Amino acid sequence: MTGGFLCAFLLLATQIFDNNDNDGDIPFMKTTRKQFTTLALAALATGFIGHAAAQGAYPSKNVTLVVPTAAGGTTDLSARMLAQALGPVLGQTVVVDNKGGGNGNIAAAAVKRAEPDGYTLLMQYSGYHVISPHITKQKQWEQGDFQPVANVISAPQIIVVRADLPVKTLPELITYAKANPGKLNYASSGNGSLQHVTGAMLEQQGAIKMVHVPYKGTGPALQDLLGGQVDLTFGTAPPFMPHIASGKLRVLAVTGKQRLPSLPDVPTTAEAGYPRVDATSWFAVFAPAAVPKALVDKLTADIRAVVQNPAFQQKAQEQGATADYQTPAQLGDKVKADLASWATVVKTSKIEAD
């Protein structure tokens, strides 16, 4: 029985008692008016408590984590790492749902339209969140459609080439590209992705010309790189690590400020002579804007417990990434700063989405 129905029932019953207090037309009602009112108020309170308990029992079913890329890339790997560790903390299964394509538009639009009940979340890739808005002509979402929940993983881009490409260092790659203008092709996870922008950045800084080949996610791009259909790519280390270890791919440089612990012998782009080739990705959880603050607070606290766990941190490091928890406020500030900085790069490179 809902609170509204109980209120109406209480008012009606009180009127009945008022109308029949003196005429004795209802002899079977032995309960006094005061007793009835007390019982009804108790029932009303019970109804409200039950409703509140039902509302507060989050999560009471599976939580879906929507990923804006195909399986196999760092966004997907980050989502699956988080889902596996977060499920036991929440007490419910966290389901990873890949919705690649459209420079992240498909996934973002799906989460935007979802019920704001905390059961549908977006595992967002920074390239889609802070670069795509500058280049997408028909964007299906706005920054205001989402609220930050927590940053999970941060990772610099690495420059990876097919094993039989005759270069072993970044300077050698630049020299080869200059000797073969327009013949080198590089893969990315899509037009306007961070890989695309990193490639354009390298072209500018190295004064070279390469052919850009966009894919729907890092996974498909990686498969074609392994197959020799493309010459090189840029991306965060996790999906490439097994292939680097096996010798199928060769890593030339790290585009961050520091070397990766998982690739200690690989120099940074600054060490290789190209300090302005600097790109770091982040992978974070966002929720629809209307999700109640109490649920966001719970989610970010639970994600913090997962990300700050030494086992999770070790696993991220082994994959060439960093477990990097950030609060909703910190993540929101990062979004604002990155939107501003990448706007300049995109404008200079004249990058446009499909």
N, C-alpha and C positions, 0 to 999 in steps of 0.2 A: 504494500500500500504506500503510495507516494505521500510526501509531506503536504502537497496541495490538496489531495483528496481528503486527508485526515483533518486538515483545517476546515474544509467545507463541511465535513461530516460533524465536526465538533460544533460549528456554528448552528447547523440545522438542528442537531439534537438539543442544544441549549435552548433554542426557540421553542421546541416541542415541550420541554420541561416548563419553560416560562408560561406557555399557553395552558398548561394542564395542572399547574401547581394547586389550584383551588377546586377544580370540578371533579376530580377523581375518576375521569373517564378512562384512565389507563391503569387499572388495578394490578395488571401482571408485572408492571415495572416497579419492582421493590427497591431498586437502587435509587438512592437520593440524588438530587441534582449535583450536590457537591462531590459525592462519590464518583458519579459518572464523569464529571469534568476532570477529576484527578486521574482516572483510568485513561481517558482520551488523551490527556496531555502526556502521560507516560508512553502511550502508543505512538504519539507524534514524535516524541524524543527518540524512541527506539528506531522509528523510520528514518529520521535524520542521521542517526549514528550509523545505521546500516548503509545508508546511501554514501556517507562520507567515507566509510571503510572501503566500500567498493571502489570509490573514486581514487582512494589513496593506495590501492593495492597494485602498485606499478613495479615491475611489469608482471602481468598475469598471463601473458602469452609470448610467443616468439617476437623478437625485435628484428626488423629487416634493415640491413646496412646496404644502401644502394651505391654501386661503384660506377663512375662515369667512363670506364675503360673496359676493354676486353680482358679476359683472364690472362695472367702471365706477367703483367707489368708491376712496377713498384706500388702503384695505387692499389691494385688487386692484392698483392702480397701483404701490404700494410693492413688492408681491411681484414684479410684472413688471419693474420697474426692477432689483431685486436679482437676479432670475433671469437677465436678459440679461447683466448684468455679472459675475455669479458663475460662470456656466457655463464661460467660458474659463479662469478661475482654477482651477476644480476639474478641468477637462479632460473634463467630461461635461455633457450638457444638463440644465438644471434646468427641470422641467415644472411649470407652475402649474395646480393643480386646484381649481376653485371648488366649494365645498360650503356654500352659504348656507342660512340658516334656523335656527330653534330658538335664537336668541340665541347663536349660535356653538357650540351643543351638537353639531350634526351633524358639523362639521369636527373639533372637539376629540375627540369619541368615536372618529372614524375614525383619527386619529393615535395616540390612546391605545392602540387595538387593534393598531396596526401593529407589525411586527417591529422590535425596538430595534437596528436595524443602521445607522442614520444615513441611510437612503434615503427615509424619509418624515418630513417636518418640518412644523411648523405656523407659518404667518405670522400671528401673532395681533394682534388689535386690542384696545387697552387697555380699551375699554368692555366687551367680552365677558370679558376676563380679570379685571378688578377690580370691575366693577359687576354684571354678570350673576350672580356667585356670591351676591350679597346678595338677589336677587329671584327667582331661578329655583327653583321648588318641586321639580321633578324633574330635578335636575342629573345629567348623565351622566359627569361627570369631577370630579376634585378637584385642588387645586393640586399635591399630591404626585405626580400622574400625569405631570407634565412637569418638565423642567429648563430653565432659561434658557440660551440660546446667545448671542444678541446683540441689542441694540436697533439698529434700522436708521434709522427716520424718526420725527421728532417734529413735531407741527403743532398750532397753536391752532385752535379752532373759529372759523368766521366766521358772521355772521348774514346770510342771503341772502334776498331777496324777489323775487317775479315783477316784471318791469319795469313793468307797468301798475298795480301797487299804489300808491296816492297817498301814499307816504312816501319821504323821501330820507335820513333820519337815524334813529338809534335813539330819540331823544326823540319824534320824530314818530310812530314806530311805537307807542310806549307810549300817546301821546295818542289815536291812531286806535283802538287796542285798547280803551281805556277808553270811547271814544264808541260802540264797537260790541262790547259784551261778548258773548263766546262765538261771534262770527262769524268771527274769524280762525282759520284752521287751519294747523298746522305739521306737516311731514313729518319722519319719522326713519327710521333703518335698522332699527327694531324696538323693541318694548316693552323698556324697561330699557337701551337703548343710550345712549351718551354724548350723542347728539343729543336724545334724549328727556329725559334728566336736565338738559341745558342749557336746554331749553325750560321745564321745570318750575322751574328756577332763575330764569329770566327772569320767569316769572309771579309768583314769590314777591317778587323784588326790585322789579318794576315794579307790583305790586299789580293785575295784569290776569288775565283768564281767556281762554285759547285752547283750541281743540280739537286733540287730538293724533291724527295719522294715521300709524300704523306701517307700514313696508314691510319687505321682505326684502332689505335692503341699500340703500346710498346710490344705486346706479345707478337702480333703479326709482323711488326718491323723487325723484331729479333729473329724470327724464323727466316725471313728473307735475307737477313745479314748472314746467318749461318749457312744459308743455301747459296750465297755468293751473288744474289740478285742485286744487292746494293754493296757499296764499299765501306761505309762507316755509318755510325750513328752516335747520338748523344743520349744519355739517360742516367738515372740513378743506378747505383751498382747492384742492388739485390738480384734482379733477373739475369744479370750477366755473369755473376760470380762463378757458377758451375762451369760455364763455357770458357771463361778466362783460365780457370784452374786446369781444364782439360787441354788447353792449347788451341781450341777451335777459334777463339777470338783473342785479339791483342789489345790491351788498354794502353793508351799513350799518355794521358794526363787526367788530372782531377781539376774540375773548374771551381773549386772552393778556395778558402784561405789557407787550409791546412791539409796535409796528407791524411788519407784514410788509414786507420789502424789495420783494417783488413787488407789494404794494398800499400804496405809501408814503403815499397820500392818505387812506387809510381809518383813522379813529381807533380806538383801543382802547375797550372797554366802560368802562374807568375814565375815559378822557378824555370819554366821552359822558355820564358821571354815574352809571354803574352798576359800581363797582369789584368788587363781589362776584359779578358774572357773569363767572367766570373758569374756563375749561375747556380743557385741552390734551390732545390724543390722542398716543399713541405706537404704533408698529407694530414688532413684534419677532419674532424667530425663537425657537421653543421646540422641544425634542426630547422623545420619550418618556423617562421617568425612567431606564429601564434602558440607554439608549445609553451605551457605554463612554466614559469621560472622555477618552481619547486622541482619539476621533472628534470630541467636542465641542470639544476644544482646537484641532483642525485646522479645524473649521468656523468657530469664532469668529475665528481668525486670518485665514482667507481672507475672511470677511465684513468684518473690520476693514480689510483692504487695499482692498476694494471701496468701502466707505462713506467712507473717508478720501481716496479719489481725488478730486482737484479737479474732474474732469469729472462725477462722480456728485454731488458737493456742489452744483455749479452747476446741474445738471438739477433737483435737489430744490428749490433756491431759486427757480428759474423757475416751479416748480409751486406755490409758496406754502408750502413745507415746509422742514425743516432736516434734513440728513443728520447723524444723531446716534448714532454708535457708542457702545455701552456694553458692558462685559464681562459675563460671566454673573453675577458677584458684584454688580456695580452694578445690573444689571437685576433681580436677585433682591431687592435692597434697595428698588428703586422699586416693585416689586409689593407688598411688605409695607406700604410707606407709603401707597400709593394705596388698597389694600384698606381700610385704617383710615379714611382721609379720606372716601372715597365712601360708606362705611357710614352716616355721619352724614347726608349729603345724601339718600340713599335713604330712610332712616327718617323724616326730616322731611317729605319729599314724598309718603310712603306709596305709592311706586311698586311695582308688581307686574308680573311677566312673564306672558305668556299661559299 
